[in-house]
Amino acid sequence: MSLTSAYQHKLAEKLTILNDRGQGVLIRMYNIKKTCSDPKSKPPFLLEKSMESSLKYINKKFPNIDVRNSTQHLGPVHREKSEIIRFLTNYYQSFVDVMEFRDHVYELLNTIDACQCHFDINLNFDFTRSYLDLIVTYTSVILLLSRIEDRRVLIGMYNCAHEMLHGHSDPSFARLGQMVLEYDHPLKKLTEEFGPHTKAVSGALLSLHFLFVRRNQGAEQWRSAQLLSLISTPPAMINPANSDTMACEYLSVEVMERWIVIGFLLCHGCLNSNNQCQKLWKLCLQGSLYITLIREDVLQVHKVTEDLFSSLKGYGKRVADIKESKEHVIANSGQFHSQRRQFLRMAVKELETVLADEPGLLGPKALFAFMALSFIRDEVTWLVRHTENVTKTKTPEDYADSNIAELLFLLEEIRALVRKHIKVIQQYHLQYLARFDALVLSDIIQNLSVCPEEESIIMSSFVSTLSSLNLKQVDNGEKFEFSGLRLDWFRLQAYTSVAKAPLHLHENPDLAKVMNLIVFHSRMLDSVENMLVETSDLSTFCFHLRTFEKMFAMTLEEPAMLRYAIAFPLICAHFVHCTHEMCPEEYPHLKNHGLHHCNSFLEELAKQTSNCVLEICAEQRNLSEQLLPKHCATTISKAKNKKTMKQRQTPRKGEPERDKPGAESHRKNRSIVTNMDKLHLNLTELVLAMNHVHSFSVFEHTVFPSEYLNSHLEARLNRYLESLLRQASSGTITLSPAMQAFISLPREGEQNFSAEEFSDVSEMRALAELLGPYGMKFLSENLMWHVTSQIVELKKLVMENMDVLVQIRSNFSKPDLMASLLPQLMGADNVLKRMTIIGVILSFRAMAQEGLREVFSSHCPFLMGPIESLKEFVTPDTDIKVTLSVFELASAAGVGCDIDPALVAAIANLKTDASSPEEEYKVACLLLIFLAVSLPLLATDPSSFYSIEKDGYSNNIHCLTKAIIQVSAALFTLYNKNIETHLKEFLVVASVSLLQLGQETDKLKTRNRESISLLMRLVVEESSFLTLDMLESCFPYVLLRNAYREVSRAFHLNRVLASTH
């Protein structure tokens, strides 16, 4: 064939297009096979009982189906022909795509044979790789087609429906049906087809021999060669890592195995005639039991090869070779790969450490990074496909690796380093291309003995493109594009590899070497991300999810591997690379797999971490309890007996010797590990994992690992919070303003719970430190939800008593009328109880906010000052939107505000059931009236006694004041009304109600009248809107002074009585 026709055949372009097209067709075949093998996703016609007879008939008669004379068998198909066409069109067209792909592949392979192309992976790498890839892809498509059990039914049913609808068969059906029949036994047919291509295929495969032997060395040979080590020869550390075949250095061994196994399977004739082919084939058979066709679909190498060769004459020795190789794999490959993984863990860790410390080495040693990634990926994929498929084995440990997480983590670390220092890589290789590669290439071109015009034009364009590069392009962030240059080199490989080419590439190896180097260097400028995908993509886990989950579970059981567990969610980001534009329908499923597993891994890590935190807390509490006074009795008794020897008592038998507090800190041996040591170690490892990366992307979703931990801790701490507040509302815990903590009330017969240990100032600071500002915001929102749920119930109570409250508001100063109105109120006790609960919640929030303020001041003192100054500029005349914005900022820093912006926002979000703002405002006013006239009821409760020691009440009614002030401020801010005016009204009505209590003759109703009177002062102290002068005008201060005196006298009297008893 002439050189001109070689140009016209466009071999490089066709190989590029057909390989991409073949991948799409292969994925479609996989998708059809997967869909039809699952009853949930199978086309509905294949499952309908009414269709059974039709399906059997189509399957039996395929492809010669007489549609017109088979109405008895095809009646159900006729009834649903339109629906069948609509549903099966994509399936049918996918099979047609296979047929068309086959036609194009045959045409190209025949053209390549006619051109007598020379293939050598070391010279024309792209040409040879594309040729072998096309053969493997085509074979995989045919094998996948033969594995679709319903292929005849799908094609036949579609054609029947088509003929019923249009009166004639589909134009492609005859050839398509024949193709499906031919490939019922796919390998037999394929070997017949590939017989004429044996010379080209075997030549391409033999060029792999030296490379394949080198890449299949064991861990000991790697160790002896100090593979991947940058520090083994310090003087050469900054020398560029070059090779005559750059792309071969990171070429996947799995890919080569696939080429060799399938290539010699199809062109097996050379195995008996060529000793070198036989050696390469046997070496490959000793590597794996399974090779991947696509995703989780594999080829069982030895079984398939043995079955084929057993049916051929003269292949008895080859069958014996297969059996011998299989025994070798079973006996040795597991240990062989285990040792290689162990070596890679050490070697790549060293490489990553050096590159992280000296990222400038990524320039000259970028090749090492991609080699490391490729080696790791090969070992991981080998382990995955064998773990998944080898179910019965005497050595299961060969197919399990408890340390696999470290290898995955190192892979992610190298990828991250390359991405982080992309500019270092670009700057180095740009200078390499412009100042070295361009000059060397120019010299080689000038020394060529023969150089046709087409080749000369292409190579001259290479030199001019490379010579024009300068460093400013990197500094300016310019996007590089060398795909055209690489495609031209691919074309040149094709032109110079045909038999009658004037310029033969195999006669000019220097040209091939420098161009292979240029291709690698150009990819370092514009295709680093593609290189990372090519060398380290682990999207195979998307189709081996059970193995993926087992590896993760195994990692969590190994304390030393916990820090590497973050690699599993990171690998979920790889799943996006297994999508293809020819199969868009699977994108949502792949996306769901990626997001679901990323989420489940992070949830499990966060759960483990939060469990560890709580276990440490429990352990610390146990240690703290050892310091309680009750535990020192034995020690005191022993000390006392020691002094009085006469009274010494021998210890009772069976009585355990109690260790003194702190004994756990004394170590006789450093190897002794306590439970606390293990917990702290686990926590350290887990926290390192959760905080390893700030964020990463999975299918356009940005994931923040630390937020998972925050949410788990928040959930656990909210449960603690709800428990604390529930006990406060039930009266077992009370807020002590004097101690600035919730304290437990002692109860007989119940276990003592020290609430103050979990709610004092230091605990609030610790809570704020642990949760951070966003956690505190979440905590606040959670608290506000509880507050608003109480406000909803309070509004209902006001609505039920609306008429009575309106009359009370107008006649509160008329004792006679009030005497008849007050008994008509329903649920007054309920109002007080719910308002007290609100007060407890808001009091706890105020304490938490104070903790946040202290932590924020410590961390960001330069921010706290401006925030506090800004808050001081807010006056009652300031626009309410501005006021709330400033208060929201201040509240986020823990600074207290007259109006709580979180409470305002929470109340604003309440559904109002279409009631008007005027009605809502009226309800708010009447709520204060309801509270004011209900206060005297508190005097009947024995727990309503004011304790001067706690500065509060046992039933927490002192929290009422905070609830009244803050809820009023929020409500009247929302309705744009004057807060001070309404609080004055409350003060007046409450004063009148309490003063009328003084005229009550029933001693039960006035039991704690003095204590209740003190609430009036607490209301004023709580509010910035009220003053003591305002209180004096309606509630004489002398009454408060007398109340304080009576309360103090009663408190001391009770204490004296308690001490005498």
QUIBELNOR-V117129 format. One record per helix or strand of 2 or more residues. SS is the DSSP state (alpha for helix, beta for strand). FROM is the first residue (numbers start at 0). TO is the last residue. Records with the same first field share a line. If there is no record, write none. Layout:
SS: FROM-TO, FROM-TO
This chain:
alpha: 2-8, 10-35, 43-45, 48-60, 70-78, 80-113, 124-145, 150-165, 172-205, 208-214, 218-223, 233-235, 245-248, 252-265, 268-272, 274-284, 300-309, 315-356, 360-363, 365-388, 395-398, 403-419, 421-445, 452-466, 471-474, 482-494, 504-506, 508-525, 527-535, 538-542, 544-555, 558-563, 565-577, 580-624, 628-642, 644-646, 662-664, 674-689, 704-729, 755-758, 760-799, 801-810, 814-823, 827-858, 860-871, 879-891, 900-907, 916-939, 956-973, 978-996, 1008-1021, 1027-1031, 1036-1059
beta: 289-293, 296-299, 695-697, 700-702, 732-735, 740-743, 945-946, 951-952
